[in-house]
């Protein structure tokens, strides 16, 4: 089990802005006193509780003292803390409404079991008890116990939803096949742009503009932007076996040991923490670096889009002003770095760069189509070419599970795996680039292993399915919440 405080700290670190508190929110106090920072569905969020979780989160983040004093950072942090507390209260209230109950004895047992009293097994004197709570957490005892009760109700609500999840034998067997079917394969990609003719005649430029006129509406304002996610920041991180075992022992001792799933959980938590920690770095980068340099540093593509586009969040549009200075914000678990761009029609260089990108994409696709044709005509020559062509980057993957390779999974369904040999998947995959997959070897699972692994896989599948279901239900429950902020602590000015 997670300890109570550990669970809440992790929740704080990973919470996203589910409830909308962005630009345009009307900040009024609604008669709230100075001891209340906000209300959610008429439930109060006390300043003590807010300060407690805010201080916990700040202590976990590796940010400079100067940046912690920046208004942009404080605004993001404050709203995240409100969101986290509000979500917990909404879900606890719902649990109470459907008849779930936490007794005084359960609260008392939790306080003692989680060692909140500093090694003391029992305190009979209420005055001493209240002093210990205030000293340890800087919370009044009633607020402290209310947090524990709400967290316990959240746990019971999760258990209640989990009981509705059923896993059939067929699902377990399909999961077994997906997990235990392993591949050795080569990812074949280009390591640099191909050499192409980047000269365009005026006729070609006019034709391109006419063909793509819907993308070049006049008198519109445009924004150049890049987005950075936590996954971008930790894509090269390595989680050791020792890390996985330690995490399991400390946080998941009552759950089966599943190395793949635990590694994913750890990476998710690190990614969500890393993205906030990176705000300090971004704040310094935008002062002394160009937009292009920042894009290159994080290996992310610069996009240009109309400010009227539905793809841009409203909070981003509201922050974009007439200045072309580089700005950034944090939204939807991503860092958005942006600047104002001129009308695309007047930006001839940008128009031509888009034409070059289109031409490069055509060249890439044709390059790989020729590779596919070469493999069909002469597999031996294909093997020789991919290992000698300086344009190509080969990445080798060994013993990769079918479950965690969805692109491969979707294209081997038609392959007779019982009589397989090495083969090229004749599909040009596209993510940030074009690439091909060459399967060298497939290892099929032994059905006898299923008997040994059935119970473990069933438990793991149950946990995965339960978490997805519970998270979707909880997100729906909090999505329509009405949060009112006390303008003594929050302001849209």
C-alpha distance (Angstrom), angle and dihedral (degrees) to the residues before:
residue distance angle dihedral
X1 . . .
X2 3.77 . .
X3 3.78 111.8 .
X4 3.79 111.0 -112.4
X5 3.79 95.1 -109.6
X6 3.83 92.7 43.5
X7 3.78 91.0 52.7
X8 3.76 92.5 51.0
X9 3.80 94.2 45.7
X10 3.82 89.9 51.2
X11 3.81 89.6 48.1
X12 3.80 90.2 50.8
X13 3.79 91.6 49.6
X14 3.78 93.6 48.9
X15 3.80 101.9 35.8
X16 3.80 116.9 122.9
X17 3.79 128.4 -157.3
X18 3.77 98.7 -93.9
X19 3.79 94.7 154.1
X20 3.77 112.9 63.4
X21 3.78 112.2 -117.0
X22 3.79 97.6 149.9
X23 3.77 135.6 122.3
X24 3.77 114.8 -32.2
X25 3.80 95.4 33.1
X26 3.78 110.4 139.8
X27 3.80 107.0 -125.0
X28 3.80 110.6 -155.2
X29 3.75 129.3 145.5
X30 3.83 98.5 -125.8
X31 3.81 89.1 -150.1
X32 3.81 93.7 -58.3
X33 3.77 118.0 159.6
X34 3.79 125.0 -131.7
X35 3.82 91.6 -94.0
X36 3.84 91.9 62.8
X37 3.82 122.1 68.9
X38 3.82 97.8 -179.3
X39 3.77 146.9 -13.3
X40 3.79 128.5 -133.5
X41 3.79 115.9 -165.1
X42 3.82 86.3 -20.4
X43 3.82 93.0 -54.3
X44 3.80 112.5 126.2
X45 3.81 125.3 -123.0
X46 3.79 105.2 -154.6
X47 3.77 123.2 -141.3
X48 3.82 89.2 -125.3
X49 3.80 92.3 57.5
X50 3.80 92.5 43.2
X51 3.83 92.7 50.2
X52 3.81 91.9 46.5
X53 3.81 94.5 56.8
X54 3.79 94.2 38.0
X55 3.81 91.2 54.9
X56 3.81 90.3 46.7
X57 3.77 91.5 53.5
X58 3.80 95.4 45.6
X59 3.80 90.0 51.0
X60 3.81 89.1 56.3
X61 3.81 96.2 50.7
X62 3.80 122.2 84.9
X63 3.79 97.0 -140.1
X64 3.77 129.9 138.8
X65 3.79 119.2 -104.9
X66 3.80 90.2 -117.3
X67 3.75 93.4 55.2
X68 3.80 93.1 47.2
X69 3.80 86.8 61.5
X70 3.84 93.1 53.1
X71 3.81 112.9 113.2
X72 3.82 93.8 -136.5
X73 3.79 91.0 56.4
X74 3.81 93.4 44.7
X75 3.81 91.6 50.4
X76 3.81 92.9 51.6
X77 3.79 92.8 45.3
X78 3.81 95.0 46.1
X79 3.79 93.4 51.8
X80 3.79 91.9 47.3
X81 3.79 91.3 52.8
X82 3.81 91.4 48.8
X83 3.80 89.8 48.7
X84 3.80 93.0 50.5
X85 3.80 94.2 49.3
X86 3.80 92.6 42.2
X87 3.81 92.0 51.5
X88 3.79 91.9 51.0
X89 3.81 92.3 49.7
X90 3.82 93.6 47.1
X91 3.80 92.3 51.4
X92 3.81 93.1 44.6
X93 3.80 89.5 50.4
X94 3.80 90.9 50.5
X95 3.82 90.6 48.9
X96 3.79 89.2 52.6
X97 3.81 91.3 48.7
X98 3.82 93.2 55.6
X99 3.79 91.7 50.3
X100 3.78 104.8 -95.6
X101 3.78 111.2 145.9
X102 3.81 139.7 -162.5
X103 3.78 116.6 -161.5
X104 3.81 126.7 -147.9
X105 3.81 87.7 -113.0
X106 3.84 91.1 56.6
X107 3.80 90.3 52.0
X108 3.81 91.1 47.4
X109 3.81 92.2 48.0
X110 3.79 91.7 49.1
X111 3.79 91.8 51.8
X112 3.80 90.9 52.3
X113 3.82 97.2 38.7
X114 3.81 92.7 51.6
X115 3.81 91.6 48.2
X116 3.79 95.6 -123.7
X117 3.80 89.0 152.6
X118 3.79 94.1 63.2
X119 3.79 100.6 -106.4
X120 3.81 95.2 -38.4
X121 3.80 110.2 131.4
X122 3.79 95.8 -158.2
X123 3.79 139.7 2.1
X124 3.78 115.2 -163.3
X125 3.79 98.0 179.1
X126 3.84 109.0 82.3
X127 3.80 91.8 -155.6
X128 3.80 92.6 56.0
X129 3.83 90.5 44.7
X130 3.81 92.0 53.3
X131 3.81 91.5 48.2
X132 3.82 91.8 51.0
X133 3.82 91.8 51.3
X134 3.80 92.0 47.1
X135 3.79 92.0 47.9
X136 3.82 95.5 46.5
X137 3.81 99.4 41.4
X138 3.82 107.5 11.4
X139 3.80 87.1 -124.4
X140 3.77 130.8 123.2
X141 3.81 110.0 -111.3
X142 3.82 94.2 -115.0
X143 3.83 92.5 52.6
X144 3.81 90.0 46.0
X145 3.81 92.5 51.5
X146 3.79 91.6 45.5
X147 3.82 90.0 56.4
X148 3.80 89.9 50.7
X149 3.80 91.5 48.5
X150 3.80 92.9 49.4
X151 3.79 91.5 48.3
X152 3.82 91.0 49.2
X153 3.82 90.2 50.0
X154 3.81 89.0 50.8
X155 3.81 89.1 53.1
X156 3.81 91.7 49.2
X157 3.79 90.2 48.3
X158 3.81 90.2 53.7
X159 3.80 90.4 49.0
X160 3.80 90.2 48.4
X161 3.82 91.8 53.8
X162 3.81 91.6 43.1
X163 3.78 91.1 59.4
X164 3.80 89.8 65.6
X165 3.82 92.4 60.4
X166 3.81 117.2 100.3
X167 3.80 126.1 -175.6
X168 3.81 117.2 -157.7
X169 3.80 124.8 -147.9
X170 3.81 89.5 -114.2
X171 3.81 91.0 54.9
X172 3.80 90.6 49.9
X173 3.80 92.5 49.8
X174 3.82 92.9 47.3
X175 3.81 88.8 50.1
X176 3.82 88.9 50.3
X177 3.80 91.6 52.5
X178 3.80 91.3 46.5
X179 3.80 93.2 49.1
X180 3.79 99.1 41.5
X181 3.81 100.7 40.6
X182 3.80 100.5 96.2
X183 3.81 132.5 -166.9
X184 3.76 137.3 -157.3
X185 3.78 105.9 -158.4
X186 3.80 146.0 156.3
X187 3.78 122.9 -129.9
X188 3.80 108.1 -147.4
X189 3.79 115.5 -158.4
X190 3.79 140.4 152.4
X191 3.78 115.7 -97.8
X192 3.83 94.6 -157.3
X193 3.78 141.5 6.2
X194 3.79 117.7 -70.6
X195 3.78 120.1 -113.6
X196 3.80 107.6 -100.2
X197 3.79 137.9 161.6
X198 3.82 104.8 -91.0
X199 3.80 95.8 -178.1
X200 3.81 117.0 109.3
X201 3.78 129.5 -170.4
X202 3.80 120.8 -134.9
X203 3.79 87.8 -110.7
X204 3.83 91.1 56.1
X205 3.81 91.6 48.2
X206 3.82 92.0 50.0
X207 3.80 91.0 47.2
X208 3.81 91.8 49.8
X209 3.80 91.4 49.0
X210 3.79 91.2 49.2
X211 3.81 93.2 46.5
X212 3.82 91.2 50.1
X213 3.80 98.6 36.0
X214 3.81 92.6 131.2
X215 3.79 88.1 64.0
X216 3.81 92.6 50.9
X217 3.78 106.6 54.0
X218 3.77 111.0 167.0
X219 3.81 124.8 -121.3
X220 3.78 93.3 27.0
X221 3.78 126.5 127.5
X222 3.77 118.1 -127.6
X223 3.77 135.6 -158.1
X224 3.80 129.0 -149.1
X225 3.78 110.9 -149.9
X226 3.78 146.5 159.7
X227 3.79 128.1 -160.7
X228 3.80 126.7 -146.4
X229 3.79 121.6 -164.2
X230 3.78 130.9 -168.5
X231 3.80 88.5 -108.6
X232 3.82 89.4 58.4
X233 3.80 90.3 55.2
X234 3.81 97.6 50.0
X235 3.80 102.1 34.3
X236 3.81 90.8 117.8
X237 3.80 96.9 41.5
X238 3.79 118.7 122.7
X239 3.80 122.2 -145.8
X240 3.79 108.7 -156.9
X241 3.79 125.4 -144.1
X242 3.81 88.1 -113.8
X243 3.82 90.2 55.6
X244 3.79 90.4 51.2
X245 3.79 94.3 48.5
X246 3.80 91.8 46.5
X247 3.82 91.9 50.0
X248 3.79 91.2 49.0
X249 3.80 92.9 49.3
X250 3.80 94.0 47.7
X251 3.79 102.6 37.8
X252 3.81 110.8 14.7
X253 3.82 107.3 32.4
X254 3.81 92.3 134.7
X255 3.82 93.2 54.0
X256 3.82 128.3 76.0
X257 3.79 115.9 -93.4
X258 3.81 107.0 -103.8
X259 3.80 109.3 169.0
X260 3.82 96.0 -167.0
X261 3.79 94.5 48.8
X262 3.82 94.1 44.0
X263 3.82 91.3 49.5
X264 3.81 88.5 53.1
X265 3.83 92.1 49.0
X266 3.82 91.3 49.9
X267 3.81 92.4 47.8
X268 3.81 91.4 49.0
X269 3.80 91.6 52.5
X270 3.81 93.1 45.6
X271 3.81 90.7 47.7
X272 3.79 93.1 52.6
X273 3.78 92.4 47.1
X274 3.81 93.2 43.9
X275 3.78 93.8 55.4
X276 3.82 91.2 59.1
X277 3.79 92.8 43.2
X278 3.82 88.7 53.6
X279 3.81 92.0 62.6
X280 3.78 90.2 83.2
X281 3.81 91.5 54.7
X282 3.81 92.7 46.2
X283 3.80 90.4 51.3
X284 3.81 89.9 58.3
X285 3.82 95.8 40.5
X286 3.80 96.1 57.0
X287 3.83 90.5 56.3
X288 3.80 98.1 57.1
X289 3.82 106.0 19.0
X290 3.77 136.5 70.5
X291 3.79 122.7 -117.8
X292 3.79 89.4 -109.3
X293 3.82 92.9 51.7
X294 3.81 91.4 52.3
X295 3.80 90.2 48.7
X296 3.81 90.6 51.9
X297 3.81 93.4 46.5
X298 3.80 92.1 57.6
X299 3.80 94.6 34.0
X300 3.80 92.7 -126.6
X301 3.78 128.4 136.7
X302 3.82 124.0 -111.5
X303 3.80 111.4 -122.9
X304 3.80 126.9 -164.2
X305 3.79 120.1 -155.7
X306 3.78 140.1 160.9
X307 3.79 114.9 -92.4
X308 3.79 86.9 -130.3
X309 3.78 91.9 60.6
X310 3.81 117.4 119.8
X311 3.81 87.3 -138.3
X312 3.81 91.2 73.2
X313 3.82 116.9 78.7
X314 3.81 114.9 -119.9
X315 3.79 91.7 -122.3
X316 3.81 89.5 60.0
X317 3.81 93.6 49.1
X318 3.79 91.3 50.9
X319 3.81 92.4 52.8
X320 3.82 93.7 50.3
X321 3.80 108.6 95.9
X322 3.80 132.5 177.1
X323 3.80 92.4 -87.8
X324 3.80 117.4 96.8
X325 3.80 92.3 -142.5
X326 3.79 115.5 130.1
X327 3.79 113.1 -101.9
X328 3.78 135.1 176.6
X329 3.78 140.7 -162.9
X330 3.79 139.0 179.5
X331 3.80 116.3 -119.4
X332 3.80 136.5 153.2
X333 3.83 93.1 0.5
X334 3.83 91.4 -55.9
X335 3.79 137.0 99.2
X336 3.81 111.3 -124.4
X337 3.81 115.4 -159.1
X338 3.78 113.8 -171.3
X339 3.79 149.2 160.2
X340 3.77 135.0 -172.5
X341 3.78 116.8 -92.3
X342 3.79 127.7 -159.4
X343 3.78 125.1 -114.1
X344 3.80 104.9 -63.6
X345 3.78 94.0 -132.5
X346 3.80 90.8 62.0
X347 3.78 91.5 46.2
X348 3.76 100.8 82.2
X349 3.81 93.2 169.9
X350 3.79 91.9 55.6
X351 3.79 91.5 47.2
X352 3.80 90.9 52.5
X353 3.79 91.9 45.9
X354 3.80 88.6 56.2
X355 3.79 89.8 50.7
X356 3.80 89.3 50.9
X357 3.80 90.9 50.3
X358 3.80 91.3 50.9
X359 3.79 90.8 48.9
X360 3.81 90.5 47.3
X361 3.82 90.4 51.8
X362 3.79 90.9 52.1
X363 3.81 90.0 49.4
X364 3.81 91.6 49.4
X365 3.77 92.8 50.0
X366 3.80 92.9 47.5
X367 3.81 90.0 48.1
X368 3.78 91.7 56.9
X369 3.79 93.8 41.9
X370 3.82 87.4 57.9
X371 3.80 89.0 51.1
X372 3.80 90.3 51.7
X373 3.83 90.8 49.6
X374 3.82 90.3 47.9
X375 3.81 91.1 53.0
X376 3.81 91.1 50.8
X377 3.82 91.9 50.0
X378 3.83 100.7 37.2
X379 3.86 119.7 5.5
X380 3.80 92.7 -178.6
X381 3.81 92.5 55.0
X382 3.81 89.3 45.4
X383 3.81 90.3 57.5
X384 3.78 90.4 49.6
X385 3.81 94.0 48.1
X386 3.80 97.6 49.8
X387 3.81 90.5 51.6
X388 3.81 94.9 47.7
X389 3.83 104.1 36.7
X390 3.82 107.7 103.1
X391 3.82 90.1 -155.2
X392 3.79 91.2 66.2
X393 3.77 131.1 83.9
X394 3.82 115.4 -158.9
X395 3.78 119.6 -158.5
X396 3.80 116.4 -170.6
X397 3.81 121.6 -148.6
X398 3.80 123.8 -171.5
X399 3.79 131.0 -163.2
X400 3.78 93.1 -4.3
X401 3.82 115.5 173.2
X402 3.79 118.4 -118.4
X403 3.81 89.1 -134.7
X404 3.79 94.0 63.9
X405 3.81 96.5 44.5
X406 3.81 104.6 68.0
X407 3.82 95.1 169.2
X408 3.78 91.3 56.0
X409 3.78 92.5 40.0
X410 3.79 93.5 57.3
X411 3.81 93.3 51.5
X412 3.81 101.6 44.5
X413 3.79 95.4 58.0
X414 3.80 89.9 93.3
X415 3.82 93.1 47.6
X416 3.79 120.2 100.8
X417 3.79 95.5 -126.1
X418 3.80 92.3 -174.4
X419 3.80 89.8 64.8
X420 3.75 100.4 30.0
X421 3.77 130.0 146.3
X422 3.76 130.1 176.7
X423 3.80 111.6 -59.7
X424 3.79 144.0 167.1
X425 3.77 118.1 -117.7
X426 3.79 99.3 -128.7
X427 3.76 94.8 -142.4
X428 3.80 129.3 103.1
X429 3.79 104.5 -134.2
X430 3.78 117.8 -155.0
X431 3.78 129.1 -156.7
X432 3.80 115.7 128.7
X433 3.81 87.2 -24.7
X434 3.79 142.9 5.0
X435 3.79 119.5 -84.8
X436 3.80 144.2 158.6
X437 3.80 132.7 -138.6
X438 3.80 121.7 -135.9
X439 3.81 113.4 -167.8
X440 3.79 111.2 -147.7
X441 3.79 99.5 175.4
X442 3.79 141.1 -0.9
X443 3.80 122.6 -156.4
X444 3.80 113.0 -158.5
X445 3.80 120.1 -152.8
X446 3.80 122.4 -109.5
X447 3.81 110.3 -118.6
X448 3.80 89.1 -140.0
X449 3.80 87.3 66.4
X450 3.80 89.4 59.9
X451 3.80 90.8 68.6
X452 3.81 90.0 56.9
X453 3.81 95.6 41.4
X454 3.81 99.8 38.0
X455 3.81 97.1 94.2
X456 3.81 94.4 44.7
X457 3.81 93.3 47.3
X458 3.79 91.1 46.1
X459 3.82 90.7 54.0
X460 3.80 92.7 45.8
X461 3.81 92.2 48.1
X462 3.79 90.0 47.7
X463 3.82 91.3 52.5
X464 3.81 92.6 47.3
X465 3.79 93.8 46.2
X466 3.81 92.3 44.6
X467 3.80 93.7 50.0
X468 3.80 92.7 49.5
X469 3.80 91.9 47.8
X470 3.80 94.6 44.4
X471 3.81 92.9 47.5
X472 3.81 92.3 50.3
X473 3.82 91.9 48.8
X474 3.79 92.9 46.9
X475 3.79 92.2 47.6
X476 3.79 89.5 53.0
X477 3.81 92.0 48.8
X478 3.81 93.8 54.4
X479 3.82 98.2 36.2
X480 3.81 95.5 88.9
X481 3.80 97.3 40.8
X482 3.79 118.1 136.0
X483 3.80 111.0 -134.8
X484 3.78 118.6 -169.9
X485 3.79 117.8 -168.0
X486 3.79 126.5 -150.4
X487 3.79 107.1 -121.9
X488 3.79 89.3 -147.3
X489 3.82 85.4 77.6
X490 3.80 104.1 19.8
X491 3.76 129.8 48.5
X492 3.78 136.9 173.6
X493 3.77 90.8 -149.9
